[in-house]
Amino acid sequence: MTLKVAPAEGPLQDRQVEIGVRSRIHAQVLSGLEEGERIVSGMASADKGGNASAPRRTPRI
């Protein structure tokens, strides 16, 4: 799956990430992320009628 990744330094990147076992809360990352990188979730889109907001960053892996 392709995710938005926030590297330790630099701009957001689209990255192919391989996910293993997952639940509603947790997901096992098999490949595609390095230690210290974060994925970005919950980005609001102004074109969907919502208010654009800053992305929420998940805790470091």
C-alpha positions in Angstrom: 0.0 0.0 0.0 1.1 3.6 -0.6 1.4 5.8 2.4 2.5 9.4 3.1 5.7 9.1 5.0 7.3 11.9 7.1 11.1 11.1 7.1 13.2 12.2 10.1 14.2 15.2 7.9 12.8 16.6 4.7 9.3 16.8 3.0 6.5 14.2 3.0 7.0 11.4 0.5 4.7 8.8 -1.0 6.1 5.5 -0.2 5.2 1.8 -0.9 4.9 0.1 2.5 4.3 -3.6 3.0 1.9 -4.4 5.9 1.7 -7.7 7.6 -0.8 -8.6 10.4 -3.1 -5.7 11.3 -6.0 -4.8 13.6 -8.1 -1.7 14.1 -5.3 -0.2 16.2 -2.0 -1.8 15.2 -0.2 -2.8 12.0 2.9 -4.8 11.4 5.2 -3.0 9.0 7.3 -5.6 7.0 9.1 -3.1 4.7 9.1 0.4 3.4 9.8 2.4 6.6 13.0 3.1 8.5 13.4 3.7 12.2 12.4 7.2 13.1 10.1 7.7 10.2 6.4 8.4 10.7 3.3 7.9 8.5 0.8 10.7 8.1 -2.9 10.0 8.6 -6.1 12.1 8.7 -5.2 14.7 6.1 -8.3 16.8 5.5 -9.0 17.7 1.9 -10.5 21.0 0.9 -11.9 19.5 -2.3 -14.1 17.2 -0.2 -15.8 20.1 1.4 -13.8 19.9 4.6 -11.4 22.4 6.1 -7.8 21.8 5.2 -5.8 21.1 8.3 -2.3 20.2 9.3 -1.6 16.4 9.0 -1.6 14.4 12.2 1.6 12.5 12.7 1.6 9.1 14.3 4.1 8.2 17.0 7.6 7.1 15.8 8.1 3.5 15.0 
